[in-house]
């Protein structure tokens, strides 16, 4: 809340990674619940349009999703489902076409729905697909903050750098925060973060920021298998404590004036897709 009693504008944070298998989606749902337990109203947008899995991780079975909104069959509020601790999820649809291939009338319909969307929240976490597809770029570029999930292995490092390079060179993004997931210690987490930070500084003249790490933890793995949140099933585990610490850092993030409000996120996202083909096929700045 602001000093005058008015609610602050919501934050829109994309959570992304260069490759799969880094625990990104499990991190997103646990982080959302931890934020909710810190009195934040949280919405998760499942932005993996080709392989939606937020509902699977949480053991939910939504009847409707974004595909029904695009078809004009449902309103946005009809597809929102409630998860643990009151978090809200906007489910995607496996196999949904990329935003860049949506028809103009579908984009306008989706934008109109989000303009009418009146769900009250403080933070929206956008769980992107992995890799460097156009959809991944659009969602990251439209968000206010970009949170890159890094894993302590060489492939994760090189793929995270490729994603950051694309978003910086082609989309002029400079605001990157990095969380290392699955590290055996803070020292290991810092080492792989420093490796990424050094190549970004050397080759992109770009500074990326450390925001935290989640340690490798058997409790985290067990919770995934049980379709439970580690912060619920194993609240005293090192991973659960780290996720709460990460939630505290997320709450502190400012709202960049140039990235606008929640509605601006959607307007910017769909306008980006209109210009995306020309940008994607043009010079990358590599």
C-alpha positions in Angstrom: 0.0 0.0 0.0 1.1 3.6 -0.6 1.2 6.3 2.1 -2.1 7.7 1.0 -3.8 4.3 1.4 -4.0 3.5 -2.3 -2.7 0.2 -3.6 0.5 0.4 -5.5 0.5 -0.6 -9.2 1.1 -4.3 -9.6 4.5 -5.7 -10.6 4.8 -7.9 -13.6 7.9 -10.2 -13.4 8.8 -12.7 -16.1 10.6 -15.9 -14.9 12.6 -17.4 -17.7 15.5 -19.7 -18.6 17.6 -20.5 -21.6 17.0 -24.3 -21.2 14.6 -26.7 -19.7 15.3 -28.9 -16.7 16.3 -26.1 -14.3 13.3 -26.3 -12.1 11.8 -23.0 -13.3 8.1 -23.8 -13.0 8.5 -25.5 -9.6 10.3 -22.4 -8.5 7.6 -20.1 -9.8 4.7 -21.9 -8.0 6.7 -22.0 -4.7 7.7 -18.4 -5.0 4.1 -17.4 -5.7 2.9 -19.2 -2.6 5.7 -17.7 -0.5 4.7 -14.2 -1.7 1.1 -14.9 -0.8 2.2 -15.9 2.7 3.9 -12.5 2.8 0.5 -10.9 2.3 0.9 -10.4 -1.5 -1.9 -11.0 -3.9 -0.3 -13.1 -6.6 -1.3 -14.2 -10.1 0.7 -16.7 -12.2 0.4 -16.4 -16.0 1.4 -19.7 -17.6 3.1 -18.3 -20.7 4.4 -21.6 -22.0 1.9 -21.7 -24.9 3.2 -24.9 -26.3 3.6 -27.0 -23.2 1.5 -25.6 -20.4 2.4 -27.2 -17.1 1.6 -24.9 -14.1 -1.6 -26.8 -13.5 0.2 -30.2 -13.6 2.8 -29.1 -11.1 0.1 -27.9 -8.7 -2.1 -30.9 -9.3 -5.0 -28.8 -10.8 -7.3 -29.7 -13.6 -8.7 -26.4 -15.1 -11.7 -26.8 -17.4 -10.8 -23.8 -19.4 -7.8 -21.8 -20.5 -6.5 -19.0 -22.7 -7.5 -20.9 -25.8 -11.2 -20.6 -24.8 -10.8 -16.8 -24.3 -9.3 -16.5 -27.8 -12.1 -18.5 -29.3 -14.6 -16.1 -27.6 -16.1 -18.9 -25.6 -15.1 -17.7 -22.2 -14.2 -14.4 -20.4 -10.8 -14.2 -18.8 -12.3 -14.3 -15.3 -13.9 -17.6 -16.2 -10.6 -19.4 -16.9 -8.7 -18.2 -13.8 -8.3 -20.9 -11.2 -7.3 -20.7 -7.6 -4.3 -22.5 -6.3 -2.7 -22.9 -2.8 -2.7 -19.9 -0.5 -5.1 -18.1 -2.7 -2.8 -17.6 -5.6 -4.6 -17.3 -9.0 -3.5 -19.0 -12.1 -4.2 -18.0 -15.7 -3.7 -21.4 -17.4 -2.3 -21.7 -20.9 -3.2 -24.4 -23.4 -0.8 -27.0 -24.7 -0.3 -26.7 -28.4 -1.6 -23.1 -28.6 -0.1 -21.3 -31.5 2.6 -18.7 -30.9 1.4 -15.1 -30.3 3.1 -14.1 -33.5 0.8 -16.3 -35.4 -2.4 -15.2 -33.8 -4.9 -13.4 -36.1 -5.3 -9.6 -35.5 -8.8 -10.1 -34.3 -7.6 -12.7 -31.7 -5.0 -10.2 -30.4 -7.6 -7.5 -30.2 -10.0 -9.9 -28.4 -7.3 -10.9 -25.9 -6.3 -7.3 -25.3 -9.9 -6.3 -24.7 -10.3 -9.1 -22.2 -7.2 -8.0 -20.2 -8.4 -4.4 -20.3 -11.6 -5.6 -18.6 -9.8 -7.9 -16.2 -10.4 -6.6 -12.7 -8.7 -9.2 -10.6 -7.0 -7.4 -7.7 -3.3 -8.4 -7.3 0.1 -7.1 -6.3 2.4 -9.3 -8.3 2.0 -11.3 -11.5 4.7 -13.9 -12.2 4.9 -14.8 -15.9 6.3 -18.4 -16.3 7.7 -18.3 -19.9 8.7 -21.2 -22.1 12.3 -22.0 -22.3 14.7 -21.1 -25.1 14.8 -18.1 -27.4 11.5 -18.3 -29.3 9.6 -15.2 -30.3 7.0 -15.8 -27.6 9.7 -16.0 -24.9 11.2 -12.7 -26.2 7.8 -11.0 -26.2 6.8 -11.9 -22.7 10.2 -11.0 -21.3 10.3 -7.7 -23.1 6.8 -6.7 -22.0 7.4 -7.5 -18.3 8.7 -5.0 -15.8 11.5 -7.2 -14.5 13.2 -10.3 -16.0 14.2 -13.0 -13.6 16.6 -15.5 -15.2 16.8 -19.0 -13.6 20.3 -20.5 -13.8 21.4 -24.0 -13.0 24.9 -25.0 -12.0 25.9 -26.8 -15.3 27.6 -25.5 -18.4 24.6 -25.9 -20.7 22.5 -23.7 -18.5 25.1 -21.1 -18.4 25.6 -20.9 -22.2 21.8 -21.0 -22.9 21.1 -18.3 -20.3 23.8 -16.1 -21.9 22.2 -16.7 -25.4 18.8 -15.6 -24.0 20.2 -12.5 -22.3 22.2 -11.7 -25.5 19.1 -11.9 -27.6 17.0 -9.8 -25.3 19.7 -7.2 -24.9 20.9 -6.9 -28.5 17.6 -7.3 -30.3 15.1 -5.9 -27.7 17.4 -3.5 -25.8 16.7 -5.0 -22.4 19.1 -4.2 -19.6 17.2 -5.3 -16.4 18.2 -8.9 -15.6 18.2 -10.5 -12.2 19.6 -14.0 -11.8 18.6 -16.7 -9.3 20.6 -19.9 -9.2 18.5 -23.0 -8.6 19.9 -26.4 -7.4 23.3 -25.3 -6.3 25.1 -27.4 -3.6 26.2 -24.3 -1.8 26.1 -20.5 -2.0 29.7 -20.6 -3.1 28.8 -22.8 -6.1 25.9 -20.5 -6.9 28.0 -17.4 -6.7 30.6 -19.1 -9.0 28.2 -19.8 -11.8 26.5 -16.4 -11.4 29.9 -14.7 -11.6 30.7 -16.7 -14.8 27.5 -15.4 -16.4 28.0 -11.9 -15.1 31.6 -11.8 -16.5 30.7 -12.9 -20.0 27.7 -10.4 -20.0 30.0 -7.6 -19.0 32.8 -8.6 -21.3 30.8 -9.2 -24.5 27.6 -7.2 -24.0 28.8 -4.4 -21.7 25.9 -5.4 -19.5 25.6 -5.8 -15.8 23.3 -8.6 -14.5 22.2 -8.6 -10.8 22.3 -11.4 -8.3 19.0 -11.9 -6.5 19.5 -15.2 -4.7 19.9 -18.9 -4.9 17.9 -22.1 -4.0 20.1 -24.9 -2.8 20.0 -28.5 -4.0 17.7 -30.2 -1.6 16.1 -33.6 -1.5 13.0 -32.0 0.1 12.5 -29.9 -3.1 12.7 -33.1 -5.2 10.3 -35.0 -3.0 7.8 -32.2 -3.0 7.8 -32.1 -6.9 7.1 -35.9 -7.0 4.3 -35.4 -4.5 2.8 -32.4 -6.4 3.2 -30.4 -3.3 4.9 -27.1 -2.5 8.1 -27.5 -0.7 7.3 -24.5 1.5 4.2 -26.4 2.7 5.5 -29.9 2.9 9.0 -29.1 4.2 8.9 -25.5 5.5 12.1 -25.9 7.4 14.1 -27.2 4.5 17.0 -25.2 3.1 15.2 -24.8 -0.2 12.0 -23.5 1.5 13.9 -21.0 3.5 15.7 -19.8 0.4 12.5 -19.4 -1.5 11.1 -17.2 1.3 14.3 -15.1 1.1 13.8 -14.8 -2.6 10.2 -13.7 -2.1 11.4 -10.9 0.2 13.7 -9.7 -2.5 10.9 -9.8 -5.1 8.7 -7.6 -2.9 11.5 -5.0 -2.7 11.7 -4.6 -6.5 10.7 -1.2 -7.8 8.1 -0.6 -10.5 10.0 0.9 -13.5 8.1 3.9 -14.8 9.0 3.1 -18.4 7.5 -0.3 -18.3 4.1 1.0 -17.2 1.2 -0.8 -15.5 -0.4 -4.3 -15.8 -2.6 -3.2 -18.7 0.4 -1.7 -20.4 2.1 -5.1 -20.2 -0.6 -6.6 -22.4 -0.7 -3.7 -24.8 3.0 -3.8 -25.2 3.0 -7.6 -25.5 0.6 -7.7 -28.4 2.1 -4.7 -30.2 5.4 -6.4 -30.0 4.0 -9.4 -31.8 2.7 -7.1 -34.5 6.3 -5.8 -35.1 7.9 -9.1 -34.2 8.2 -10.6 -37.7 10.2 -7.7 -39.1 12.3 -7.5 -36.0 12.9 -11.3 -35.8 14.0 -11.4 -39.5 16.1 -8.3 -39.4 19.5 -7.6 -38.0 20.0 -9.0 -34.5 22.8 -6.8 -33.5 25.0 -9.9 -32.7 
